[in-house]
């Protein structure tokens, strides 16, 4: 029960939170109303007959709101430390379907029409022999000889670009004869047309210009198309080589000499 006393004038008092009391009706009879901010402590115990219930409800509501706010803050902090579900996903690198990541295959084959079809010959010792026919063994000034060949991508190989490098003198070569001979190469000239008429027709692409020294490099690249699959080679590229002994090469010292020009083709994948 709230306690206090009332004055001689019958003024009612109410108890404040700090145990002070203030008049309910604003003052005593015959006196000016008291300042609401001024409190008055009770001197003896007596029963207060009137209480401002609204003030008490207001204070109770404030305490409730403060308590809920505090609980909310504590709740946010607590959520950070709660356990959570976890899940792990794994992945790996691959290509189409179940194929793993890997490297391509690049291989070029040659066919010099020696009865062995397309072969992979990557050293000078295993070089394919261009067949310039029997006339090549008995040249005279003004003689012209021809030899066909083909290049292609091996089965399963990607494509690229081939470059013909100038010849070097092979074993038993007469340096004098090697220096006077010239050559010319065209692509797109098939075996059956690798002759005077076929190469003079100007079909295909000029790889080495007419009358170039045997040591001259090709001036145009040769496109090698990729193989369609692992069991089929790419589309062959026909090449026709022409060697000429100029009609001005009449020195007696050239008689009875031999040469073995050795070329190589370097192909770069694309």
Backbone torsions as a table, in degrees:
resi	resn	phi	psi	omega
1	UNK	NA	140.0	177.0
2	UNK	-75.1	139.6	-178.2
3	UNK	-122.0	160.4	178.7
4	UNK	170.8	-163.6	174.4
5	UNK	-142.0	162.6	173.1
6	UNK	-116.9	156.4	-168.8
7	UNK	-77.2	175.9	178.3
8	UNK	-62.8	-32.4	-178.9
9	UNK	-79.4	1.1	178.6
10	UNK	79.3	17.6	180.0
11	UNK	-72.4	134.7	179.0
12	UNK	-86.8	142.6	179.8
13	UNK	-120.3	154.1	174.4
14	UNK	-129.1	153.6	-175.6
15	UNK	-86.1	129.7	175.7
16	UNK	-88.5	171.1	179.7
17	UNK	-62.5	-30.3	-177.5
18	UNK	-91.1	20.6	178.2
19	UNK	70.5	10.4	174.0
20	UNK	-91.1	161.2	178.1
21	UNK	-123.1	149.1	178.6
22	UNK	-132.1	155.6	179.4
23	UNK	-70.4	141.7	-178.7
24	UNK	-80.0	-37.8	-173.9
25	UNK	-94.1	14.2	173.9
26	UNK	90.9	-5.2	176.7
27	UNK	162.6	-178.5	179.1
28	UNK	-94.6	156.6	176.5
29	UNK	-61.9	133.0	177.0
30	UNK	81.1	1.7	179.4
31	UNK	-124.5	157.3	177.8
32	UNK	-67.4	147.2	178.3
33	UNK	-57.1	144.2	-179.9
34	UNK	-78.4	149.4	175.3
35	UNK	-64.6	124.9	-178.4
36	UNK	-58.1	-23.1	-179.0
37	UNK	-83.1	-6.6	-178.6
38	UNK	-97.2	132.9	-179.7
39	UNK	-107.1	163.4	-179.6
40	UNK	-140.7	119.9	-177.0
41	UNK	-80.4	140.1	178.7
42	UNK	-75.4	144.9	-178.6
43	UNK	-97.3	-29.0	178.3
44	UNK	-143.5	163.3	-173.3
45	UNK	-84.1	131.1	171.7
46	UNK	-153.8	165.8	-174.9
47	UNK	-87.6	131.1	174.6
48	UNK	-87.3	126.3	-173.2
49	UNK	-89.7	-16.9	-179.3
50	UNK	-130.4	131.8	-178.9
51	UNK	-128.1	140.9	178.2
52	UNK	-81.7	92.6	-177.6
53	UNK	-66.6	-29.7	179.6
54	UNK	-64.2	-38.7	179.1
55	UNK	-63.4	-40.1	179.9
56	UNK	-65.9	-41.2	178.2
57	UNK	-64.0	-36.8	179.4
58	UNK	-62.6	-43.3	-179.3
59	UNK	-68.1	-38.4	179.1
60	UNK	-63.8	-41.4	178.2
61	UNK	-62.6	-39.2	179.6
62	UNK	-63.7	-42.0	-179.8
63	UNK	-65.2	-38.7	179.9
64	UNK	-63.9	-44.4	178.9
65	UNK	-63.4	-41.5	178.8
66	UNK	-62.3	-39.7	179.6
67	UNK	-65.3	-43.0	178.7
68	UNK	-64.1	-39.4	178.8
69	UNK	-62.2	-43.7	179.3
70	UNK	-62.6	-41.2	179.5
71	UNK	-63.8	-37.0	178.1
72	UNK	-63.5	-43.2	178.9
73	UNK	-62.1	-45.7	179.0
74	UNK	-62.4	-36.2	-179.5
75	UNK	-64.0	-41.3	178.7
76	UNK	-62.2	-45.1	179.5
77	UNK	-63.3	-38.5	-177.4
78	UNK	-69.2	-32.7	-177.5
79	UNK	-62.3	-31.4	-178.7
80	UNK	-63.6	-31.4	-174.9
81	UNK	-95.3	0.2	-179.9
82	UNK	-70.1	148.6	176.2
83	UNK	-69.9	154.5	-179.4
84	UNK	-139.3	158.9	174.9
85	UNK	-71.2	147.3	174.9
86	UNK	-129.5	154.3	179.0
87	UNK	-146.3	139.7	-179.3
88	UNK	-119.4	131.7	178.0
89	UNK	-115.7	137.7	179.6
90	UNK	-113.1	146.0	177.0
91	UNK	-137.5	160.3	175.0
92	UNK	-143.7	157.3	-178.2
93	UNK	-82.1	140.7	178.6
94	UNK	-159.0	-176.9	178.5
95	UNK	-119.0	-148.8	-177.3
96	UNK	-63.3	129.3	179.8
97	UNK	64.5	-130.0	-179.4
98	UNK	-97.1	12.9	-178.0
99	UNK	-75.0	128.8	177.5
100	UNK	-76.9	166.8	175.3
101	UNK	-66.6	135.9	-177.9
102	UNK	-158.4	-172.8	-178.2
103	UNK	-105.6	158.6	178.5
104	UNK	-83.0	171.5	176.9
105	UNK	-113.6	132.4	178.1
106	UNK	-132.2	116.1	-178.7
107	UNK	-150.6	133.0	178.7
108	UNK	-114.7	138.7	179.7
109	UNK	-116.2	156.6	178.5
110	UNK	-121.6	151.4	174.5
111	UNK	-132.2	114.9	-179.0
112	UNK	-107.5	16.6	177.8
113	UNK	56.9	46.0	176.8
114	UNK	-104.2	13.9	179.0
115	UNK	91.4	-1.3	-177.7
116	UNK	-109.0	7.0	179.7
117	UNK	56.2	-145.7	-175.1
118	UNK	-80.7	131.2	-178.6
119	UNK	-135.1	156.5	175.4
120	UNK	-101.7	107.0	-176.1
121	UNK	-125.6	98.7	-169.7
122	UNK	-107.5	9.1	176.5
123	UNK	-129.4	159.5	178.0
124	UNK	-62.8	-33.8	-179.2
125	UNK	-67.3	-28.2	-178.6
126	UNK	-105.2	14.8	-175.3
127	UNK	-58.4	144.0	175.6
128	UNK	-76.8	144.5	-177.7
129	UNK	-95.4	119.9	173.9
130	UNK	-71.7	129.3	-176.4
131	UNK	-94.4	98.6	179.1
132	UNK	-88.6	14.3	179.3
133	UNK	68.8	175.6	-174.1
134	UNK	-66.0	-22.1	-178.9
135	UNK	-64.1	-23.0	-178.0
136	UNK	-68.0	-19.8	-178.1
137	UNK	-85.9	-6.5	-176.9
138	UNK	-140.8	57.3	-178.4
139	UNK	-69.5	149.8	173.1
140	UNK	-132.6	162.3	179.0
141	UNK	-53.9	132.4	180.0
142	UNK	90.7	-1.2	-177.7
143	UNK	-75.8	145.2	178.0
144	UNK	-131.1	130.6	179.8
145	UNK	-128.1	158.9	-174.4
146	UNK	-135.1	151.9	174.4
147	UNK	-149.8	129.5	178.7
148	UNK	-93.3	159.4	172.3
149	UNK	-159.5	170.4	177.3
150	UNK	-137.6	152.5	171.9
151	UNK	-127.4	147.2	175.4
152	UNK	-157.9	162.5	172.8
153	UNK	-76.6	136.3	178.1
154	UNK	-67.1	159.6	177.0
155	UNK	-52.7	132.5	179.8
156	UNK	82.4	-0.8	-176.4
157	UNK	-91.8	148.6	171.2
158	UNK	-77.4	172.6	-178.3
159	UNK	-91.1	-178.8	-180.0
160	UNK	-175.5	-165.6	179.6
161	UNK	-127.2	127.3	-178.5
162	UNK	-100.1	143.4	176.4
163	UNK	-126.4	127.9	178.9
164	UNK	-86.4	123.4	177.0
165	UNK	-94.7	149.5	-179.7
166	UNK	-58.9	158.1	-175.7
167	UNK	-77.2	153.4	168.8
168	UNK	-115.9	158.0	-177.8
169	UNK	-79.2	124.0	178.2
170	UNK	-81.0	-178.4	-178.2
171	UNK	-59.5	140.7	176.5
172	UNK	75.4	14.2	-176.5
173	UNK	-81.8	135.7	171.7
174	UNK	-80.6	117.0	-178.4
175	UNK	-61.0	-38.4	-178.4
176	UNK	-62.9	-46.0	179.7
177	UNK	-69.4	-40.1	178.7
178	UNK	-56.6	-38.4	-175.6
179	UNK	-74.4	-24.2	-176.6
180	UNK	-93.4	-22.3	-179.8
181	UNK	-71.7	148.5	176.8
182	UNK	-124.7	164.7	176.9
183	UNK	-144.4	168.2	-177.2
184	UNK	-151.2	138.2	-179.2
185	UNK	-134.4	135.2	174.2
186	UNK	-129.3	144.4	172.6
187	UNK	-97.1	161.3	179.2
188	UNK	82.8	10.2	177.4
189	UNK	-109.3	108.8	-176.2
190	UNK	-70.8	168.4	-177.1
191	UNK	-52.3	-46.7	-176.5
192	UNK	-65.0	-22.1	-177.7
193	UNK	-106.2	8.6	-178.0
194	UNK	-82.9	79.3	-177.7
195	UNK	-155.4	-172.0	-179.4
196	UNK	-54.8	-51.8	-176.2
197	UNK	-67.2	-42.5	-176.0
198	UNK	-65.4	-43.7	-177.5
199	UNK	-79.0	-27.7	178.1
200	UNK	-72.8	-19.5	-177.8
201	UNK	-69.0	-17.6	176.5
202	UNK	75.7	17.2	177.6
203	UNK	-71.9	160.8	178.3
204	UNK	72.0	-150.8	-175.8
205	UNK	-122.7	138.0	177.0
206	UNK	-78.0	114.8	-179.0
207	UNK	-89.9	-42.0	176.3
208	UNK	-128.4	126.3	-178.1
209	UNK	-61.5	158.1	178.7
210	UNK	-60.2	142.4	174.8
211	UNK	64.3	31.4	175.8
212	UNK	-82.7	147.3	175.2
213	UNK	-61.2	152.8	-179.2
214	UNK	-58.8	-23.2	-178.3
215	UNK	-86.9	-2.7	-176.9
216	UNK	-71.7	139.1	176.1
217	UNK	-82.3	157.0	174.5
218	UNK	-63.6	146.9	-178.8
219	UNK	-102.5	-6.9	178.7
220	UNK	-131.0	142.7	175.5
221	UNK	-76.9	158.8	179.7
222	UNK	-114.4	118.1	-177.5
223	UNK	-78.3	124.5	177.5
224	UNK	-108.8	117.1	-178.4
225	UNK	-80.1	146.9	-179.8
226	UNK	-64.9	151.0	174.9
227	UNK	-70.3	144.8	-178.6
228	UNK	-72.2	-26.7	-179.8
229	UNK	-160.5	-173.0	-174.9
230	UNK	-78.6	-7.8	-178.3
231	UNK	-116.4	-5.8	-177.0
232	UNK	-123.2	133.4	177.9
233	UNK	-75.5	163.9	177.6
234	UNK	-71.3	172.2	179.1
235	UNK	-65.8	125.3	-177.9
236	UNK	-66.9	148.4	174.3
237	UNK	-109.5	121.8	-180.0
238	UNK	-82.1	137.0	175.2
239	UNK	-128.9	140.8	177.8
240	UNK	-123.9	119.1	178.5
241	UNK	-96.7	137.8	176.5
242	UNK	-125.5	128.7	175.4
243	UNK	-118.7	135.9	-177.7
244	UNK	-126.0	136.0	168.4
245	UNK	-100.3	109.0	-176.3
246	UNK	-52.8	145.5	-179.6
247	UNK	-71.1	-6.3	176.9
248	UNK	-90.5	-6.1	-177.4
249	UNK	-87.0	80.3	-173.4
250	UNK	-115.4	9.9	-179.2
251	UNK	-62.6	136.0	-179.0
252	UNK	-60.8	-27.6	-178.3
253	UNK	-68.9	-11.8	178.6
254	UNK	-84.3	-12.1	-177.7
255	UNK	-71.3	140.4	176.7
256	UNK	71.9	14.5	-178.7
257	UNK	-95.9	161.8	177.3
258	UNK	-133.6	155.3	175.1
259	UNK	-137.3	151.6	172.0
260	UNK	-132.9	89.2	176.6
261	UNK	-73.2	136.4	-178.6
262	UNK	-122.7	116.1	178.7
263	UNK	-104.6	162.9	168.3
264	UNK	-138.3	150.8	178.9
265	UNK	-115.4	122.0	179.1
266	UNK	-105.3	123.5	-177.3
267	UNK	-115.0	135.1	179.7
268	UNK	-113.7	130.4	-178.8
269	UNK	-67.0	158.1	179.8
270	UNK	-133.6	NA	NA
